[in-house]
Amino acid sequence: MENNNIAVGLDIGTTKIVAMVGRQDAYGKIEVLGTGKAKSLGVHRGVVNNITQTIQSIQQAVDEAESASGEKIVEVVVGIAGQHIRSLHHSDYITRSNSDKVIDENDIERLINQVYKLVMLPGEEIIHVLPQDFKVDGQAEIKTPIGMYGGRLEANFHVVVGQVSSIRNIGRCIKSAGLELASITLEPLASADAVLSQEEKEAGVALIDIGGGTTDLAIFKDGIIRHTSVISFGGGVITEDIKEGCSIIEKQAELLKTKFGSAWPGENKDNEIVSIPGLRGREPKEITLKNLSKIIHARVVEIVEQVFLEIKNYGHDETKKKLIAGIVLTGGGAQLNHIKQLVEYITGMDTRIGYPNEHLASNSDTELSSPLYATVVGLLMKGLIDNEKKNKVESKIEDKSFERKPETNPIARKSIFEKWGEKFRDFLDNAE
């Protein structure tokens, strides 16, 4: 991208595809220069199932964002979700040849690289390797071992794994839409960056992102990501249920849900009725709001219970693992009336709705602070941080006083993810 201070987030969702162009303002907040939105037709439950349609939707969203921002979009940071994502815990160690030197980033990188070589099931690939805590010569619970002496460095890792074919398909769509893939990130991690505060991550919090096709969960404790999971249904199934239950078309069901829907059936009186025009001269249908919210309630309970099961699997009941900051709901599904009360009722945990507006510049369009845009704001933030790192490295290299020793050349020490991105781009180029 010509302008190094600009980044683009691209959220390829099941119901919508959003491109957001932005840069950092003088106060470190994000100034959104333009957004583009397209209906997502080729994605089912977070996984691309129609390449041509997805490419068209991406192009539509990107064109819209380009004309809104006046910037040419070249590179994008993409989010990945979908029912094929799973996570596992793994611990690994390295023995250092020279224990007289302190541990530096290269050692940590060597250890992380080792985890990337883990043998996965056929057709799976590691997306993220996230260190949890380190041990140096048996001394446990070290957050950052850099600068310490030690011969044996070990760590516990949270490893996120996805299906190679699904990841490749996303890459293929990006490339065919005439774009470059700057990096790829797990969507719940992006949403977490956009809506959670550092205090919440420290205290322990579960982020639930209710999208159209999937519900993503990310659990943080002591400032570190502890558990991620993708549940393979979201707001879309609620619309389906309304469509079936009331015998109406999808467009009407979606409108009913967003305009009149509530996750709490006790709210509506028996005599509140919505009339829906019939198709092609048929009689209009009358639907009671009580029935509507009963349908929604049943499905939301199912989604929340699935997520709560994952929170329990993480070990929420143990004192050390307690999530003091409770639950933060985001994504389009978080806009449903009374969903906060329902989640609190089912889980018994404090709940709030997460809006991505904390990181946006104060003059931003109010529409952008909707939970709907949490993921794309997070992706944009990641792009801006990556740019900053790149710029720092480049300015260091241009600085003549910077001695270029092979081991201190920062270019040589790219993040694992950039390496993975490069490997992935090479693969795509060869696959054409």
Residue pairs with C-beta under 8 A, 6 or more apart in sequence:
1 7
1 8
1 72
1 73
1 74
1 75
2 72
2 74
3 23
3 71
4 387
4 390
4 391
5 23
5 24
5 384
5 387
5 391
6 21
6 22
6 23
6 33
6 71
6 387
7 21
7 22
7 23
7 75
7 77
7 182
7 380
7 382
7 383
7 384
7 386
7 387
8 19
8 20
8 21
8 22
8 65
8 73
8 75
8 76
8 77
8 182
8 380
8 383
9 18
9 19
9 20
9 22
9 76
9 77
9 79
9 190
9 375
9 376
9 377
9 378
9 379
9 380
9 381
9 382
9 383
10 17
10 18
10 19
10 20
10 58
10 61
10 62
10 76
10 77
10 78
10 79
10 174
10 179
10 376
10 379
11 17
11 18
11 20
11 79
11 187
11 375
11 376
11 379
12 40
12 43
12 48
12 54
12 58
12 78
12 79
12 170
12 173
13 40
13 43
13 46
13 211
13 212
13 213
13 375
14 40
14 43
14 44
14 45
14 46
14 211
14 212
14 213
14 214
14 234
14 236
15 39
15 40
15 211
15 212
15 213
15 235
15 236
15 332
16 37
16 38
16 39
16 40
16 212
16 372
17 37
17 38
17 39
17 40
17 43
17 54
17 57
17 58
17 60
17 61
18 35
18 36
18 37
18 61
18 373
18 376
19 35
19 36
19 37
19 58
19 61
19 62
19 64
19 65
19 73
19 76
19 376
20 32
20 34
20 35
20 65
20 368
20 373
20 376
20 377
20 379
20 380
21 32
21 33
21 34
21 35
21 65
21 66
21 68
21 69
21 71
21 73
21 380
22 30
22 31
22 32
22 33
22 380
22 384
23 30
23 31
23 33
23 384
24 30
24 31
24 384
24 388
25 31
25 361
27 361
29 359
29 360
29 361
29 362
30 359
30 360
30 361
30 364
30 377
30 380
30 381
30 384
31 361
31 363
31 364
32 360
32 361
32 364
32 365
32 368
32 380
33 68
33 69
33 70
33 71
34 64
34 65
34 66
34 67
34 68
34 69
34 70
34 71
35 64
35 65
35 68
35 368
35 373
35 376
36 60
36 61
36 62
36 63
36 64
36 65
36 66
36 67
36 68
37 61
37 64
38 56
38 57
38 58
38 60
38 61
38 64
39 57
40 54
40 57
40 212
41 50
41 53
41 54
41 56
41 57
42 48
42 49
42 50
42 51
42 52
42 53
42 54
42 55
42 56
42 57
43 49
43 50
43 54
43 213
44 213
45 82
45 83
45 213
45 214
45 232
45 233
46 81
46 82
46 83
46 187
46 211
46 213
46 214
46 230
46 232
47 82
47 83
47 84
47 166
47 169
48 54
48 166
48 169
48 170
48 173
51 169
51 172
51 173
51 176
54 173
55 173
55 176
55 177
58 173
58 174
58 177
58 179
59 177
59 178
62 73
62 76
62 177
62 179
65 73
66 72
66 73
73 179
74 179
74 180
75 179
75 180
75 181
75 182
75 383
76 174
76 179
76 180
76 181
76 182
76 383
77 182
77 183
77 184
77 185
77 379
77 380
77 382
77 383
77 386
78 170
78 174
78 181
78 183
78 184
78 185
78 379
79 184
79 185
79 186
79 187
79 190
79 375
79 376
79 378
79 379
80 127
80 162
80 166
80 167
80 170
80 184
80 185
80 186
80 187
81 186
81 187
81 188
81 211
81 214
81 216
81 230
82 162
82 163
82 166
82 213
82 214
82 230
82 232
83 214
83 230
83 231
83 232
84 162
84 163
84 166
85 127
85 160
85 161
85 162
85 186
85 228
85 229
85 230
86 160
86 161
86 162
86 229
86 230
87 158
87 159
87 160
87 161
87 227
87 228
87 229
88 159
88 161
89 132
89 156
89 157
89 158
89 159
90 115
90 118
90 156
90 157
90 159
91 154
91 155
91 156
91 157
92 111
92 114
92 115
92 154
92 155
92 157
93 111
93 135
93 152
93 153
93 154
93 155
94 107
94 110
94 111
94 114
94 152
94 153
94 154
95 151
95 152
96 103
96 107
96 150
96 151
96 152
96 153
99 149
99 150
99 151
100 149
102 146
102 147
102 148
102 149
103 136
103 145
103 146
103 147
103 148
103 149
103 150
103 153
104 146
104 147
105 146
105 413
106 407
106 413
107 145
107 153
108 131
108 145
108 146
108 153
108 155
109 413
109 416
111 131
111 153
111 154
111 155
112 129
112 131
112 157
112 416
113 416
115 126
115 129
115 157
115 159
116 126
116 129
116 416
116 420
118 126
118 159
120 126
120 161
123 163
123 164
123 165
124 161
124 162
124 163
124 164
125 161
125 162
125 163
125 164
125 167
126 159
126 160
126 161
127 160
127 161
127 162
127 167
127 184
127 186
127 420
128 158
128 159
128 160
128 185
128 186
128 189
128 417
129 157
129 158
129 159
129 416
130 157
130 158
130 159
130 160
130 224
130 225
131 155
131 156
131 157
132 155
132 156
132 157
132 158
132 224
132 226
133 140
133 141
133 142
133 143
133 155
133 156
133 224
134 142
134 143
134 144
134 145
134 153
134 154
134 155
135 141
135 142
135 152
135 153
135 154
135 155
136 142
136 145
136 148
136 149
136 150
136 152
136 153
137 150
137 151
137 152
138 152
139 150
142 148
143 224
145 153
158 225
158 226
158 227
158 228
160 186
160 228
167 184
167 424
168 427
168 428
168 431
170 184
171 181
171 184
171 424
171 425
171 427
171 428
172 428
172 431
174 180
174 181
175 181
175 428
180 425
181 421
181 424
181 425
181 428
182 383
182 386
182 421
183 382
183 383
183 386
183 417
183 418
183 421
184 417
184 421
184 424
185 378
185 379
185 382
185 417
186 228
187 209
187 211
187 216
187 375
187 378
188 207
188 209
188 216
188 217
188 218
188 228
188 230
189 218
189 225
189 228
189 378
190 374
190 375
190 376
190 378
190 379
190 381
190 382
191 207
191 209
191 216
191 218
191 330
191 331
191 354
191 374
191 375
191 378
192 201
192 207
192 218
192 220
192 225
192 378
193 378
193 381
193 382
194 330
194 354
194 356
194 359
194 374
194 375
194 377
194 378
194 381
195 207
195 328
195 330
195 354
195 355
195 356
195 358
195 371
195 374
195 378
196 205
196 207
196 220
196 328
196 354
197 358
198 223
199 325
200 220
200 325
200 328
201 220
201 221
201 223
201 224
202 222
202 223
203 323
203 324
203 325
204 219
204 220
204 221
204 222
204 321
204 322
204 323
204 324
204 325
205 219
205 220
205 221
205 323
205 324
205 325
205 326
205 327
205 328
206 217
206 218
206 219
206 307
206 311
206 316
206 323
206 326
206 327
206 328
206 349
207 216
207 217
207 218
207 219
207 220
207 327
207 328
207 330
207 354
208 215
208 216
208 217
208 304
208 307
208 327
208 328
208 329
208 330
208 331
208 334
208 343
209 215
209 216
209 217
209 218
209 330
209 331
209 374
209 375
210 234
210 235
210 303
210 329
210 330
210 331
210 332
210 333
210 334
211 234
211 235
211 331
211 332
211 333
211 375
212 234
212 235
212 236
212 332
213 232
213 233
213 234
213 236
214 230
214 231
214 232
214 233
214 234
215 230
215 231
215 233
215 234
215 303
215 306
215 307
215 331
215 333
216 228
216 229
216 230
216 231
216 331
217 227
217 228
217 229
217 230
217 231
217 307
217 310
217 311
218 225
218 227
218 228
219 225
219 226
219 227
219 228
219 311
219 314
219 323
220 226
221 321
221 323
226 314
226 321
227 310
227 313
227 314
229 310
231 303
231 306
231 307
231 310
233 303
234 303
234 331
234 333
235 257
235 331
235 332
235 333
235 336
237 299
237 303
238 257
238 261
238 295
238 296
238 299
238 300
238 333
238 336
239 250
239 253
239 254
239 257
240 250
240 253
241 295
241 296
241 298
241 299
242 248
242 253
242 256
242 257
242 261
242 292
242 295
242 296
243 249
243 250
243 252
243 253
245 291
245 295
246 253
246 256
246 276
246 285
246 287
246 291
246 292
246 295
247 285
248 256
248 276
248 285
248 287
249 279
252 276
256 274
256 276
256 287
256 292
257 292
257 296
257 336
258 335
260 274
260 289
260 292
261 292
261 293
261 296
261 336
261 337
262 268
262 289
262 292
262 293
262 296
262 297
262 336
262 337
262 338
263 293
263 296
263 297
263 300
263 336
263 337
263 338
263 339
263 341
263 342
264 293
264 297
264 337
264 338
264 341
264 342
265 290
265 293
265 294
265 297
267 293
267 337
267 338
268 288
268 289
268 290
268 292
268 293
269 289
269 290
270 288
270 290
271 288
272 288
272 289
272 290
273 286
273 287
273 288
273 289
274 286
274 287
274 289
274 292
275 284
275 285
275 286
275 287
276 284
276 285
276 286
276 287
277 284
278 284
278 285
296 336
297 342
300 336
300 339
300 342
301 342
301 346
303 333
304 342
304 343
304 346
304 347
305 346
308 346
308 347
311 323
311 347
314 321
315 321
316 322
316 323
323 349
325 350
326 349
326 350
326 351
326 352
327 343
327 347
327 349
327 350
327 351
327 352
328 351
328 352
328 353
328 354
329 339
329 340
329 343
329 351
329 352
329 353
329 354
329 371
330 353
330 354
330 355
330 356
330 371
330 374
331 371
331 372
331 374
331 375
332 371
332 372
333 339
334 353
334 354
334 371
335 370
335 371
335 372
340 351
340 352
340 353
343 349
343 351
344 350
344 351
353 371
354 371
354 374
355 369
355 370
355 371
355 374
356 368
356 369
356 371
356 373
356 374
356 377
356 378
357 364
357 368
357 369
359 377
359 381
360 368
360 369
360 377
368 377
386 418
389 415
392 410
393 410
393 411
396 402
396 410
397 404
397 409
397 410
397 411
406 412
414 422
